[in-house]
Amino acid sequence: MDKKGQLTIFAVLGIVIAFVFLLVYFIESGVLNKMAVSDVAKSLGLSREENVVRDYVEKCVDETGKNALLLAGAQGGYIFPERYAVFEGIKVSYGYYDGKNVLADKNTIGNEIERYYEIMLPSCIDEIKIYEIIKGNLSSNVVIGEDAVDVNINYPAWIIKSRSKTMVEPRYNAIYNLSLGKMRDVANNLVEGTAKNEEGIDIGYLIDIGDDFFVNVVPNDEGRINIIVDRERNILGVNYTFMFAEKFKRASK
C-alpha cells in the first residue's frame, strides 16, 4: 500500500473514531434517546391508541438496539465493561490480558445487549405521556450472526382508558445488517496472534481481511488498541466499528 493510501485510511479512521466517541457520549448522556422521543412525539394522536403505542415501542426497540450495538462494538463487546483501557474517552474492554484471551464471545455480547434493552427500553416507553400504560415483564433474545444481529423482544403493555384495558402487540423484532459476528471472529484471530507473539503483528492477515474491514493498531503504555472498521456497513451514520484493547505481559512487570 502506498503512503497516500495509508494516509487516506488513517484520515478515515480518525473521523470514525471521533464520530464513535461523540455517539457513545450522546448515548450515555441520553441525548439520542431524547431526540428520538421528540421525533416520535410529533406523530402521536394520528392513529388509534394501540397503533400509536405499538409504533412507538417499535421505534424504541430499533433505537435502543442501535445504541446498544454501537456501544458493544466501540467497547470490545461489552456495554457495561469492568476491565478496560480508556481510548479517546471510550472504555475499550480487553481482548487480551497478561497472556490470556479474554475477548467477549458472541453469547456474552448478546447478553450485554439484552441487558441494555432491559434497562433502557422501559424508560423509552415511559416517554409516552398521553396515555396511561401498564408495562408487563420484558424479555429479550439477541442472536449475533456473522452478518446480522437478530433481536426479538417480548414486552406486553396495556393502555388504560376509562374502564377499559387494551393490550398492545407484545412481540417485536429488529434485524441489523451488521457483521458483528464476523468482526468478533477477526478480533479473536488477532488476539490469538498476539498470544503467540505480543510484539508482532500479522500483516499478511490484515491484508487478507482488507476487502471487508480495515484495521488500525494504536500502541499504548500497556500494549495496544485494535480498531476494526467495516468498510461498507454503518450505524447511526458512522461505519460500524469494533475495538478491543490488549495488555501485554511485559506491562505487568
Sine and cosine of phi, psi and omega as CSV:
sin_phi,cos_phi,sin_psi,cos_psi,sin_omega,cos_omega
0.00,0.00,0.75,-0.66,-0.02,-1.00
-0.97,0.23,0.20,-0.98,-0.07,-1.00
-0.90,0.43,-0.58,0.82,0.01,-1.00
-0.89,0.45,-0.67,0.74,0.03,-1.00
-0.91,0.42,-0.62,0.78,0.03,-1.00
-0.90,0.44,-0.68,0.73,0.01,-1.00
-0.89,0.46,-0.62,0.79,0.02,-1.00
-0.89,0.46,-0.71,0.71,0.00,-1.00
-0.89,0.46,-0.70,0.72,0.00,-1.00
-0.90,0.44,-0.60,0.80,0.03,-1.00
-0.90,0.43,-0.69,0.72,0.03,-1.00
-0.89,0.46,-0.69,0.72,0.02,-1.00
-0.87,0.49,-0.64,0.77,0.03,-1.00
-0.88,0.48,-0.67,0.74,0.02,-1.00
-0.91,0.42,-0.69,0.72,0.00,-1.00
-0.87,0.49,-0.73,0.68,-0.03,-1.00
-0.88,0.47,-0.67,0.75,0.02,-1.00
-0.88,0.48,-0.70,0.71,0.02,-1.00
-0.90,0.44,-0.68,0.73,-0.01,-1.00
-0.88,0.48,-0.70,0.72,0.02,-1.00
-0.85,0.52,-0.72,0.69,-0.02,-1.00
-0.90,0.44,-0.66,0.75,-0.01,-1.00
-0.92,0.40,-0.67,0.75,0.05,-1.00
-0.86,0.50,-0.69,0.73,0.02,-1.00
-0.88,0.48,-0.72,0.69,-0.03,-1.00
-0.89,0.45,-0.65,0.76,0.00,-1.00
-0.91,0.42,-0.74,0.68,-0.04,-1.00
-0.92,0.40,-0.50,0.87,0.00,-1.00
-1.00,0.06,-0.15,0.99,0.04,-1.00
1.00,0.07,0.07,1.00,-0.04,-1.00
-0.90,0.44,-0.69,0.72,-0.04,-1.00
-0.90,0.43,-0.65,0.76,0.02,-1.00
-0.89,0.46,-0.66,0.75,0.01,-1.00
-0.90,0.43,-0.60,0.80,0.03,-1.00
-0.90,0.43,-0.68,0.73,0.00,-1.00
-0.91,0.42,-0.66,0.75,0.01,-1.00
-0.88,0.48,-0.67,0.75,0.00,-1.00
-0.88,0.48,-0.67,0.74,-0.01,-1.00
-0.91,0.42,-0.68,0.73,-0.05,-1.00
-0.93,0.36,-0.58,0.81,-0.06,-1.00
-0.85,0.52,-0.47,0.88,-0.02,-1.00
-0.90,0.44,-0.42,0.91,-0.07,-1.00
-1.00,-0.08,-0.10,1.00,-0.05,-1.00
-0.90,0.43,0.60,-0.80,0.04,-1.00
1.00,0.00,-0.01,1.00,-0.03,-1.00
-1.00,-0.04,-0.18,0.98,-0.04,-1.00
-0.72,-0.69,0.08,-1.00,0.10,-0.99
-0.87,0.50,0.44,-0.90,-0.12,-0.99
-0.79,0.61,-0.75,0.66,-0.06,-1.00
-0.91,0.40,-0.54,0.84,0.04,-1.00
-0.93,0.36,-0.65,0.76,0.03,-1.00
-0.88,0.48,-0.75,0.67,-0.03,-1.00
-0.91,0.40,-0.68,0.73,0.01,-1.00
-0.87,0.50,-0.72,0.69,0.00,-1.00
-0.89,0.46,-0.62,0.79,-0.01,-1.00
-0.92,0.40,-0.69,0.72,0.01,-1.00
-0.89,0.45,-0.64,0.77,0.04,-1.00
-0.86,0.51,-0.67,0.74,0.04,-1.00
-0.92,0.40,-0.63,0.78,0.06,-1.00
-0.89,0.46,-0.69,0.73,0.03,-1.00
-0.86,0.51,-0.71,0.70,-0.04,-1.00
-0.92,0.40,-0.76,0.65,-0.03,-1.00
-0.91,0.40,-0.64,0.77,0.03,-1.00
-0.89,0.45,-0.64,0.77,0.04,-1.00
-0.89,0.45,-0.68,0.73,0.02,-1.00
-0.89,0.46,-0.69,0.72,0.04,-1.00
-0.88,0.48,-0.69,0.72,-0.01,-1.00
-0.90,0.45,-0.68,0.73,-0.03,-1.00
-0.92,0.39,-0.63,0.78,0.05,-1.00
-0.88,0.48,-0.73,0.68,-0.01,-1.00
-0.90,0.43,-0.70,0.72,-0.01,-1.00
-0.88,0.48,-0.66,0.76,0.02,-1.00
-0.93,0.36,-0.73,0.68,-0.05,-1.00
-0.92,0.38,-0.45,0.89,-0.12,-0.99
-0.94,-0.34,0.45,0.89,0.15,-0.99
0.95,0.32,0.47,0.88,0.03,-1.00
0.99,-0.16,-0.19,0.98,-0.02,-1.00
-0.93,-0.37,0.73,-0.68,0.13,-0.99
-1.00,0.01,-0.47,0.88,0.01,-1.00
-0.86,-0.52,0.94,0.35,-0.10,-1.00
-0.92,0.38,0.58,-0.81,0.05,-1.00
-0.94,-0.35,-0.53,0.85,0.00,-1.00
-0.81,-0.58,0.91,-0.41,-0.17,-0.99
-0.41,-0.91,0.27,-0.96,0.18,-0.98
-0.94,-0.33,0.57,-0.82,0.01,-1.00
-1.00,-0.06,0.83,-0.55,0.00,-1.00
-0.74,-0.67,0.88,-0.47,-0.02,-1.00
0.79,0.61,0.59,0.80,0.02,-1.00
0.99,0.15,0.06,1.00,-0.04,-1.00
-0.96,-0.28,0.68,-0.73,0.03,-1.00
-0.99,0.13,0.99,-0.14,-0.08,-1.00
-0.99,-0.12,0.92,-0.40,-0.04,-1.00
-0.92,0.40,0.47,-0.88,0.04,-1.00
-0.97,0.25,0.65,-0.76,0.18,-0.98
-0.97,-0.24,-0.42,0.91,0.02,-1.00
-0.70,-0.71,0.77,-0.64,-0.09,-1.00
-0.58,-0.81,0.93,-0.38,0.06,-1.00
0.78,0.63,0.74,0.67,0.08,-1.00
1.00,0.02,0.02,1.00,-0.05,-1.00
-0.87,-0.49,0.59,-0.81,0.11,-0.99
-0.99,0.14,0.94,-0.35,-0.02,-1.00
-0.87,-0.49,0.36,0.93,-0.02,-1.00
-0.90,0.44,0.66,-0.75,0.05,-1.00
-0.88,0.48,0.73,-0.68,0.08,-1.00
-1.00,0.10,0.09,-1.00,-0.11,-0.99
-0.91,0.41,-0.59,0.81,0.03,-1.00
-0.91,0.42,-0.65,0.76,0.02,-1.00
-0.90,0.44,-0.68,0.73,0.02,-1.00
-0.88,0.48,-0.70,0.71,0.04,-1.00
-0.86,0.50,-0.66,0.75,0.01,-1.00
-0.91,0.42,-0.59,0.80,0.03,-1.00
-0.90,0.44,-0.67,0.74,0.01,-1.00
-0.92,0.40,-0.65,0.76,0.05,-1.00
-0.87,0.49,-0.67,0.74,0.02,-1.00
-0.90,0.44,-0.63,0.78,0.02,-1.00
-0.89,0.46,-0.68,0.73,0.06,-1.00
-0.85,0.52,-0.71,0.71,-0.06,-1.00
-0.89,0.45,-0.50,0.87,0.00,-1.00
-1.00,0.10,-0.69,0.73,-0.20,-0.98
-1.00,-0.06,-0.54,0.84,-0.08,-1.00
-0.89,0.46,-0.69,0.72,0.02,-1.00
-0.85,0.52,-0.64,0.77,-0.02,-1.00
-0.94,0.34,-0.51,0.86,0.07,-1.00
-0.91,0.42,-0.70,0.72,-0.02,-1.00
-0.94,0.35,-0.46,0.89,0.04,-1.00
-0.89,0.46,-0.26,0.97,0.01,-1.00
-0.96,0.28,-0.19,0.98,0.09,-1.00
-0.97,0.26,0.96,-0.29,-0.14,-0.99
-0.98,-0.18,-0.28,0.96,-0.16,-0.99
-1.00,0.06,-0.15,0.99,0.05,-1.00
-0.79,-0.61,0.46,-0.89,0.19,-0.98
-1.00,0.08,0.84,-0.55,-0.09,-1.00
-0.80,-0.59,0.73,-0.68,0.13,-0.99
-0.96,-0.27,0.82,-0.58,-0.03,-1.00
-0.99,-0.13,0.63,-0.78,0.08,-1.00
-1.00,-0.04,-0.32,-0.95,-0.01,-1.00
-0.99,0.15,0.75,-0.66,0.00,-1.00
-1.00,-0.03,0.73,-0.69,0.16,-0.99
-0.73,-0.69,0.56,-0.83,-0.05,-1.00
-0.67,-0.74,0.44,-0.90,0.07,-1.00
-0.64,-0.77,0.86,-0.51,-0.04,-1.00
-0.87,-0.49,0.82,-0.58,0.00,-1.00
-0.91,-0.41,0.85,-0.52,0.00,-1.00
-1.00,-0.05,0.96,-0.29,0.07,-1.00
-0.99,-0.13,0.07,-1.00,0.00,-1.00
-0.88,0.48,-0.71,0.71,-0.13,-0.99
-0.85,-0.53,0.20,0.98,0.03,-1.00
-0.34,-0.94,0.47,-0.88,0.10,-1.00
-0.88,-0.47,0.85,-0.53,-0.08,-1.00
-0.96,-0.27,0.85,-0.53,-0.02,-1.00
-0.91,-0.42,0.78,-0.62,0.09,-1.00
-0.83,-0.56,0.81,-0.58,-0.05,-1.00
-0.87,-0.50,0.72,-0.69,0.15,-0.99
-0.90,-0.44,0.93,-0.36,-0.11,-0.99
-0.56,-0.83,0.99,0.11,0.01,-1.00
-0.92,0.38,0.58,-0.82,0.05,-1.00
-0.54,-0.84,0.49,-0.87,-0.02,-1.00
-0.81,-0.58,0.69,-0.72,0.10,-1.00
-1.00,-0.03,0.81,-0.58,0.02,-1.00
-0.98,-0.21,0.86,-0.50,-0.01,-1.00
-0.62,-0.79,0.86,-0.51,-0.12,-0.99
0.82,0.58,-0.87,-0.49,0.02,-1.00
-0.96,-0.28,0.12,0.99,-0.02,-1.00
-0.99,-0.11,0.40,-0.92,-0.01,-1.00
-0.69,-0.73,0.93,-0.36,-0.08,-1.00
-0.93,-0.36,0.81,-0.58,0.01,-1.00
-0.99,0.12,0.67,-0.74,0.06,-1.00
-0.99,-0.12,0.51,-0.86,0.03,-1.00
-0.71,0.71,0.86,-0.52,-0.12,-0.99
-1.00,0.05,-0.24,0.97,-0.12,-0.99
-0.94,-0.34,0.71,-0.71,-0.03,-1.00
-0.68,-0.73,0.53,-0.85,-0.02,-1.00
-0.69,-0.72,0.62,-0.79,0.10,-1.00
-0.64,-0.77,0.71,-0.70,0.04,-1.00
-0.87,-0.49,0.80,-0.60,-0.01,-1.00
-0.92,-0.39,0.87,-0.49,-0.04,-1.00
-0.99,0.14,0.95,0.31,0.02,-1.00
-0.84,-0.55,0.58,-0.81,-0.05,-1.00
-1.00,0.01,0.73,0.68,-0.05,-1.00
-0.89,0.46,-0.68,0.73,0.01,-1.00
-0.89,0.47,-0.69,0.73,0.01,-1.00
-0.92,0.39,-0.62,0.78,0.02,-1.00
-0.92,0.40,-0.60,0.80,0.04,-1.00
-0.91,0.42,-0.61,0.79,0.05,-1.00
-0.91,0.42,-0.65,0.76,0.08,-1.00
-0.87,0.49,-0.71,0.70,0.03,-1.00
-0.85,0.52,-0.67,0.75,-0.01,-1.00
-0.90,0.44,-0.65,0.76,0.04,-1.00
-0.90,0.44,-0.61,0.79,0.04,-1.00
-0.91,0.41,-0.65,0.76,0.03,-1.00
-0.90,0.44,-0.68,0.73,0.01,-1.00
-0.88,0.47,-0.59,0.81,0.07,-1.00
-0.91,0.41,-0.64,0.77,0.03,-1.00
-0.90,0.43,-0.62,0.79,0.00,-1.00
-0.88,0.47,-0.50,0.86,0.03,-1.00
-0.99,0.16,-0.55,0.84,-0.03,-1.00
-0.41,-0.91,0.98,-0.18,-0.09,-1.00
-0.88,0.48,-0.59,0.81,-0.09,-1.00
-1.00,0.09,-0.22,0.97,-0.10,-1.00
-1.00,-0.07,0.40,-0.92,0.09,-1.00
-0.76,-0.65,0.80,-0.59,-0.01,-1.00
-0.98,0.20,1.00,0.01,-0.04,-1.00
-0.88,0.47,-0.61,0.79,0.00,-1.00
-0.86,0.51,-0.66,0.75,0.02,-1.00
-0.91,0.41,-0.67,0.74,0.02,-1.00
-0.87,0.49,-0.62,0.79,0.03,-1.00
-0.92,0.39,-0.64,0.77,-0.04,-1.00
-0.89,0.45,-0.56,0.83,-0.04,-1.00
-1.00,-0.02,0.07,1.00,-0.11,-0.99
-0.89,0.45,-0.40,0.92,0.01,-1.00
-0.92,0.39,-0.55,0.84,-0.03,-1.00
-0.99,-0.11,-0.69,0.72,-0.11,-0.99
-0.73,-0.69,0.38,-0.93,0.30,-0.95
-0.88,-0.48,0.51,-0.86,-0.14,-0.99
-0.82,-0.57,0.71,-0.70,0.13,-0.99
-0.87,-0.49,0.64,-0.77,-0.01,-1.00
-0.88,-0.47,0.87,-0.49,-0.07,-1.00
-0.92,-0.40,0.93,-0.37,0.03,-1.00
-0.92,0.40,0.54,-0.84,0.16,-0.99
-0.65,-0.76,-0.08,-1.00,-0.08,-1.00
-0.90,0.44,-0.51,0.86,-0.05,-1.00
-1.00,0.04,-0.58,0.82,-0.09,-1.00
0.02,-1.00,-0.99,-0.12,0.05,-1.00
-0.23,-0.97,0.28,-0.96,0.12,-0.99
-0.94,-0.35,0.76,-0.65,0.03,-1.00
-0.96,-0.28,0.78,-0.62,-0.06,-1.00
-0.86,-0.50,0.91,-0.41,0.00,-1.00
-0.95,-0.31,0.85,-0.53,-0.08,-1.00
-0.86,-0.50,0.79,-0.61,0.07,-1.00
-0.95,0.30,0.79,-0.61,-0.05,-1.00
-0.95,0.32,-0.47,0.88,-0.17,-0.99
-0.93,-0.36,-0.62,0.78,-0.19,-0.98
-0.99,-0.13,0.59,-0.80,-0.04,-1.00
-0.68,-0.73,0.24,-0.97,0.05,-1.00
-0.58,-0.82,0.72,-0.69,-0.03,-1.00
0.80,0.59,0.56,0.83,0.12,-0.99
1.00,0.08,0.13,0.99,0.00,-1.00
-0.74,-0.67,0.57,-0.82,0.04,-1.00
-0.82,0.58,0.72,-0.69,-0.07,-1.00
-0.91,0.42,0.69,-0.72,-0.14,-0.99
-0.74,-0.67,0.70,-0.72,0.10,-1.00
-0.85,-0.52,0.83,-0.56,-0.01,-1.00
-0.84,-0.55,0.57,-0.82,0.12,-0.99
-0.52,-0.85,0.45,-0.89,-0.04,-1.00
-0.97,-0.23,0.41,-0.91,0.09,-1.00
-0.77,-0.64,0.77,-0.63,0.10,-1.00
-0.93,-0.36,0.87,-0.50,-0.05,-1.00
-0.98,0.19,0.41,-0.91,0.02,-1.00
-0.89,0.45,-0.57,0.82,-0.01,-1.00
-0.89,0.45,-0.43,0.90,-0.04,-1.00
-0.95,0.32,-0.29,0.96,-0.03,-1.00
-1.00,-0.05,-0.14,0.99,-0.04,-1.00
-0.99,0.15,0.00,0.00,0.00,0.00
